[in-house]
Amino acid sequence: MPQYKIHVNGAFHDVQTESDTPILYVLRNDLALNGPKYGCGVAQCGACTILVDGRATRSCVTPISAIGKKKMTTLEGLGNPDHLDPLQKAFLDEQAAQCGYCSNGMIITAKALLNKNPHPSETEIRQALNAHLCRCGTHNRVIRAVQRAAGRLNEGLVK
């Protein structure tokens, strides 16, 4: 079985797995990072989204062999309970998560959006999050959470 050295949340990890193993399985099973969720397995729901070199990427269909030296960030890599990322804080403040299953993908995708465009319009936020499935009906709260996080970042309240 091939050996891979992957960069996740600022640290290197050695893992041994088949080259076609989805990175989602490596993150959850080998590294115990449970932010990314298995939802559909075909990149349609967004629950498995991670950042790969800053881009939102569906980890359920991305094989470990496609990662190479790219840097991956999961929900756990954005912040921690003592120092939340502005998006994590905004999701809590807006009560934007109910069951929480889609939250990982929404937060990670919003992070990629804000990294690229720190002043997104509501339309841009909706477009970025459009491909994420959520059955709880918190869509308006999610939009407000992203707007709140963007406002905090733009006001210089957080870095």
C-alpha positions in Angstrom: 0.0 0.0 0.0 1.4 3.5 -0.9 2.5 5.9 1.8 1.5 9.5 1.7 2.7 12.6 3.6 -0.2 15.0 3.7 -0.4 18.5 5.1 -3.6 19.0 7.1 -4.5 21.9 9.4 -0.9 23.1 9.6 0.7 19.7 10.3 2.2 16.9 8.3 0.8 13.4 8.7 2.0 10.1 7.2 -0.8 7.8 6.1 -0.8 4.5 4.3 -3.7 3.8 2.0 -4.7 3.0 -1.6 -4.2 5.8 -4.1 -7.9 6.0 -4.9 -9.0 6.4 -1.3 -11.1 9.5 -1.0 -9.4 12.1 1.2 -12.6 12.2 3.3 -12.0 8.7 4.5 -8.4 9.5 5.4 -9.4 12.6 7.3 -12.1 10.9 9.3 -10.8 7.4 9.8 -7.0 8.0 10.0 -6.8 11.5 11.4 -10.1 11.5 13.5 -11.1 14.8 11.9 -14.9 14.7 11.9 -15.8 18.1 10.6 -16.1 16.9 7.0 -19.1 14.6 6.8 -20.0 11.8 4.5 -23.3 12.9 2.9 -23.9 11.6 -0.6 -20.5 10.3 -1.8 -20.9 11.9 -5.2 -20.0 15.6 -4.5 -23.6 16.8 -4.7 -24.4 17.8 -1.1 -21.3 19.6 0.2 -21.1 18.1 3.6 -17.6 16.8 2.9 -16.1 20.1 1.8 -12.6 21.0 2.9 -10.1 23.7 1.7 -7.4 22.5 -0.5 -4.9 25.3 -1.1 -7.7 27.7 -0.1 -10.2 26.3 -2.6 -13.5 24.6 -1.5 -13.1 21.0 -2.5 -15.4 18.0 -2.1 -13.4 15.5 -0.3 -15.7 12.5 -0.9 -14.6 12.3 -4.6 -11.0 13.6 -4.3 -8.6 10.7 -4.1 -5.6 11.1 -1.8 -3.3 10.7 -4.9 -4.7 14.0 -6.2 -3.6 16.0 -3.1 0.2 15.8 -3.5 1.8 18.7 -1.5 -1.3 20.8 -1.3 -2.4 22.1 2.0 -5.7 21.0 3.4 -7.8 22.7 6.0 -10.8 21.2 7.7 -13.4 22.8 10.0 -11.1 21.8 12.9 -8.3 23.8 11.4 -10.2 27.1 11.2 -10.4 27.6 15.0 -10.9 26.0 18.4 -13.3 26.5 21.2 -11.0 29.1 22.8 -10.4 31.0 19.5 -13.2 30.5 17.0 -12.8 31.6 13.4 -15.1 34.6 12.6 -17.3 32.3 10.5 -17.6 29.8 13.3 -18.5 32.6 15.8 -21.0 34.1 13.3 -22.7 30.7 12.8 -23.1 30.4 16.6 -24.3 34.1 17.0 -26.9 33.7 14.2 -27.9 30.2 15.3 -27.3 29.1 11.7 -27.0 25.4 12.4 -29.7 23.1 13.5 -28.8 19.5 12.9 -25.3 20.7 12.0 -24.7 18.2 9.2 -24.3 20.8 6.4 -22.6 23.4 8.6 -19.1 22.1 7.8 -19.5 22.5 4.1 -21.3 25.9 4.4 -18.6 27.3 6.7 -15.7 26.0 4.7 -17.2 27.2 1.4 -17.9 30.6 3.0 -14.3 30.7 4.2 -13.1 30.1 0.6 -15.4 32.9 -0.6 -14.3 35.4 2.1 -10.6 34.6 1.4 -11.2 35.4 -2.3 -13.8 38.2 -1.8 -13.9 39.9 1.6 -16.8 42.1 0.6 -19.3 39.6 -1.0 -22.8 40.8 -1.9 -25.8 38.7 -0.7 -26.1 37.4 -4.3 -22.5 36.3 -4.3 -22.9 34.5 -0.9 -26.0 32.8 -2.2 -24.3 31.7 -5.4 -21.3 30.3 -3.4 -23.5 28.3 -1.1 -26.1 27.3 -3.7 -24.7 23.8 -4.2 -25.0 22.9 -0.5 -28.0 20.9 0.6 -29.6 21.7 3.9 -32.9 20.4 5.1 -33.3 22.3 8.3 -34.3 25.6 6.6 -31.7 27.9 8.2 -30.6 29.4 4.8 -31.4 32.9 5.8 -29.4 32.5 9.1 -26.5 31.1 7.1 -26.5 34.1 4.8 -26.6 36.5 7.8 -23.8 34.6 9.5 -21.6 35.0 6.4 -22.5 38.7 6.2 -21.7 39.1 9.9 -18.3 37.4 9.6 -17.5 39.5 6.5 -18.4 42.6 8.5 -16.2 41.6 11.4 -13.3 40.9 9.1 -13.8 44.2 7.2 -14.0 46.2 10.3 -10.7 44.9 11.5 -12.3 43.3 14.6 -10.6 40.0 13.8 -7.8 38.8 11.7 
